[in-house]
Amino acid sequence: MTEYTIVGKNYVIEILRMLYPYLRLKRNHAKVAFEIEKKWPEKFGQKNLLVIGKLVDRFKELNYSKKRKNTSLTVKEFFAQGPCND
């Protein structure tokens, strides 16, 4: 099996658009990625990050992964702790 890594949101979306007509098993993954791209803000704040995080969580329904620890819920809980002084 071969893996190919694409880095950068714009490159990922560009490749997905090219491959989309040929996708069968991962078509729903591509649809979620397109939704994320539409809602991607110029600048992230807490609200934007949670919106994107919830969309990313939809991959959990499409994939089987025991290792994933960070979800929109863990990010929301982190923000609820208040500001950190690093």
C-alpha positions in Angstrom: 0.0 0.0 0.0 1.2 3.5 -0.8 0.5 6.7 1.1 0.7 10.2 -0.2 0.6 13.2 2.2 -0.7 16.6 1.1 -0.1 19.5 3.4 -2.1 22.7 3.3 -5.9 23.2 3.1 -5.8 24.7 -0.4 -3.8 21.9 -1.9 -6.0 19.3 -0.2 -9.2 20.9 -1.6 -7.7 21.2 -5.0 -6.7 17.5 -5.1 -10.1 16.5 -3.7 -11.9 18.4 -6.5 -9.8 16.6 -9.1 -10.4 13.2 -7.6 -14.1 13.7 -6.6 -15.6 12.3 -9.8 -13.6 9.1 -9.2 -14.2 8.7 -5.5 -16.5 5.9 -4.3 -15.6 4.9 -0.8 -14.4 8.3 0.4 -16.9 10.5 -1.4 -18.6 11.4 1.9 -15.2 12.3 3.4 -14.7 14.7 0.5 -18.1 16.3 1.0 -17.3 17.0 4.7 -13.9 18.5 3.6 -15.8 20.8 1.1 -18.1 21.9 4.0 -15.1 22.7 6.2 -13.5 24.7 3.4 -16.7 26.8 2.9 -16.8 27.7 6.7 -13.0 28.2 7.1 -12.5 31.7 8.5 -9.8 34.2 7.7 -9.0 34.4 11.4 -9.8 31.8 14.0 -11.6 32.6 17.3 -13.1 30.3 19.8 -16.5 30.2 18.0 -15.0 29.5 14.6 -12.7 26.8 16.0 -15.7 25.1 17.6 -17.7 25.2 14.3 -14.8 23.7 12.3 -14.2 21.2 15.1 -17.8 19.9 14.9 -17.4 19.4 11.2 -14.1 17.6 11.7 -15.9 15.4 14.3 -18.1 14.1 11.5 -15.0 12.2 10.2 -15.3 10.2 13.4 -18.6 8.8 12.1 -17.1 8.0 8.7 -13.8 6.5 10.1 -13.1 3.9 12.8 -10.5 5.4 15.1 -9.8 4.4 18.7 -6.8 6.8 18.9 -8.5 10.1 18.4 -8.5 12.1 21.7 -9.2 15.7 20.7 -12.7 16.5 19.6 -14.8 19.7 19.5 -16.0 18.7 23.0 -12.4 18.7 24.4 -11.7 22.0 22.7 -14.9 23.5 24.2 -14.0 22.2 27.7 -10.5 23.7 27.3 -12.0 27.1 26.4 -14.4 26.8 29.4 -11.4 26.7 31.7 -10.7 30.4 31.0 -7.6 32.2 29.7 -4.2 30.6 30.3 -1.2 32.6 31.3 1.7 31.1 29.3 
